[in-house]
Amino acid sequence: MTHKAGFVNIIGNPNVGKSTLMNAFVGERLSIITSKAQTTRHRILGIVNGEDFQMILSDTPGIIKPAYELQESMMGFVKSAFDDADVLLYLVELGEKELKDDAFFQKITSAKIPVLLLINKIDKGNEELLEASLQLWQEKVPNAEIFAISALQNFGVAEVFTRILEHLPESPPFYPKDQLTDKPERFFVNETIREKILMHYKKEIPYSVEIETEEFFEEEAIIRMRSVIMVERETQKGIIIGHKGAALKRVGIEARKDLEKFFGKQVHLELYVKVNKNWRSDARQLRRFGYNQ
């Protein structure tokens, strides 16, 4: 029996639903999802294993024009997605008309590998808008196969999955067959906490935050975690904590509930807030948090 394996990399503008799509493929909630732009900061692998295939999906940050060091590093993850892709998924939202970076767009239109262009969120529009969108993207990306999907409603996802499998090259698996992702457990703790901050805080606060899980002890019945929420200024620290600690408590309770579902056992989570000035523009700090590889 022949075995197929390959890297399937998902790219697109912010908020097009890349993380929702990857989670739908993997069947697990690996990438955090919020309505805010720049929710995904890292390149996250989700691994789908079958008896005769291994599909390695890669969720990358949304394509933006970088304004500071952290965003430069995020775009570095997107660039790396072109380097090892066997199949490229270019995700657009229904009604969207262009990619925010011309150089990336030229890479897509001149790609020598299979390109699947997925028009997402079709449940938000009508048939007329979809027809116009299909025509627009067929002209713009003639080298792509085009699919209309709703990742959130799981519509059209199975057809795309089948088509990806047909494109995967023959290869032995790259990862152990029981492995779900390339990220360690602490990464998902950090991302779950950051998701709650993205959901509950406004303006610059969510983008000034980085999470570091300093302790992760797994016992038979419980996992004990201690995580630090880092902000850039003292004023942000006060906002994160909130009046009498109420805002921080809400983040902790919601994160703990999600982590208990993710790990399948009881979780004890301690949260602290610390000021780490200008970490987003500090190359040394960014390396420490896994951005500058």
Buried (B, 14 or more C-beta within 10 A) or exposed (E): EEBBBBBBBBBBBBBBBBBBBBBBBBEEBBBBBBEBBBBBBBBBBBBBBEEEBBBBBBBBBBBBEEEEBBBBBBBBBBEBBBEEBBBBBBBBBBBBEEBEBEEBBEBBBEBEBBBBBBBBBBEEBEEEBBEBBBEBBEEBBEBBEBBBBBBBEEBBBEEBBEBBBEBBEEBEBBBEEEBBBBBEBBBBBBBBBBBBBBBBBEEEBBBBBBBBBEEBEEEEEBBBBBBBBBBBBEEBBEBBBBEEEEBBEBBBEBBBBBBBEBBEEEBEBEBEBEEBEEBBEBEEBBEBBBBBE
